[in-house]
Amino acid sequence: MSGELDLRGVHQSHQPDPAFVVALEQRLEAVLAGTTTDDLAIDGRRVIELDAPAPTTGPAPRRRMLRAVLAAAAVIVLLAALAVIARRDDTVTVGPTPTPAPAPAPIGPRANGWVAQGFGSGIWIERDDGREQHVDYPEAGGSDEACPAFSPDGARLMLGRRDRSTSAAALDILLVNRTDSLLKSIPLDGIRSMPCAIWASDGRWAALGGAGSVWVVDTETAEVRQLPGYDATDLEWRPGTDELAITGRGKRGSSLSENAPIDVYTVSTREVRTVGDVEASELTWSPDGTTIAFTSRADPGNPAVMSGITLIDADGSNPRPLTTDSYVADHGIGVVWSPRGDLIAYQRARADCNGDACYERSEVVLVTATGTDPANPIGTERAVPPLVNNLDLARFTDRYNGLPPFHAYEWYADSVTWSPDGTQLLYVAGTAGLLTVPVDGTQQVVVLSGDALIGPEDESAIFPWIPLQQWQPLP
């Protein structure tokens, strides 16, 4: 026999027992007459208990009225409880309490922790204070690992893993303080490319694109949902919710120069809605989840030419331009909103550069995204100069026993995202490695690594959402 409590026997339309009605009438009459017993009983079964009346020496109409009110209230409570039970599902059972989902991480800036990066076929995590650690666990043997993503609470690290012999793909999850031991592995049948996923705010669900679909994964139960019909050009979870914004619907086999509607998938309802009537190629959410910023491909003949940045409310209303000039984007992961909410970063080719070498010279642009700074009105752009001087190379020299041969050259970025506290940018530099760049320019740039490898392939060029969670947020 099951240990669960089965409520199906009480699930029926409420029809009070006639004996109960008769007994109730007798009880109320007794209350009014002042001759009540200790409780109301039906066939010897006690149903409602009330205190016995205290002895009186004279008429006590107020007490009798109070007893009547109490009796009526008790009946109302009982009938309401039965009505609630009658509305339950036919197969409701009460069993063990399920494991609660992790609480959503706080929205807004967080303290900075480890930075994760791919190195060859594996993953390393490192700090700007000199600490570093190889993510190495037994199940990783014979596989390539890439696309590291820290959970919103900063406690777990999710990796994509692909077997070298079978190409079988999985998402592996480890505790940050135990990167030598696998916490959970979730196989992804139907995917043969490297799986690159990002966490939702609740720290439970994850999403990735691949094989003509978007895949939504429950990291607790290992449930995998497939949303077919997408060659996703961008993915991002709406902060504080279970809503996933997607671009790339219906693009299977189409040209990269084509844009697509912005769809939002809700995990709890499994519903998909479309945001307004706009089309986009890349997108980002504001930290409060009220606004989407997006760009579109502006030239059908050249997929690198992007439109200006447009803002639109989460419900698809109020589209308005943030910037209007088109630009060339040979590198980068599109627009990325700061955790502080005041700036949006993107990358564009330098306008003062000519020739083939300009392909590698992508500058970072910061756009004011709010109207709170009178000195920098909304839409104001500021280009971050190429990095030449003001470099802190201590981390590099400690690790490689000497300066990089290109240390005096201009350092450019393949991709850029934000630190959890919103004060720094994380550069994956095409000619150098991994750098942390203070936004205000008052501190030195820290060179974390002198190797630009992101994994077996340049995964950020294929899956532009993956660097978003490369820097660990601390509580």
ABEGO torsion letter per residue (X at the ends): XBABBBAAAABBBBBBBAAAAAAAAAAAAAAAAGABBABBBBGGBBABBBBBBBBBABBBAAAAAAAAAAAAAAAAAAAAAAAAAAABBAABBBBBBBBBBBBBBBBEBBBBBBBBBBBEABBBBBBAAGBBBBBBBAAABGBBBBGBBBBAAGABBBBBBBBAAAGBBBBBBBBAABAABBABBBBBBGBABBBBBBBBAAGABBBBBEGGBBBBBBAAAGBBBBBBGBBBABBBBBBGBABBBBBGBGABGBBAABBBBBBBBBAAAGBBBBBEABBBABBBBBAAGABBBBBBBABAABAABBBBBBBBBAAGBGBBBABABBBBBABEAEBBBBAAGABBBBBBBBAABBEAAAAABBBBBBBBABAABAABBBGBBBBBBBBABGBBAAAAAAAAGEBBAAAABBBBBABBBBBAAGABBBBBBAABEBBBBBAAGABBBBBABABABAEABBAAAABAAAAAAABBBBX
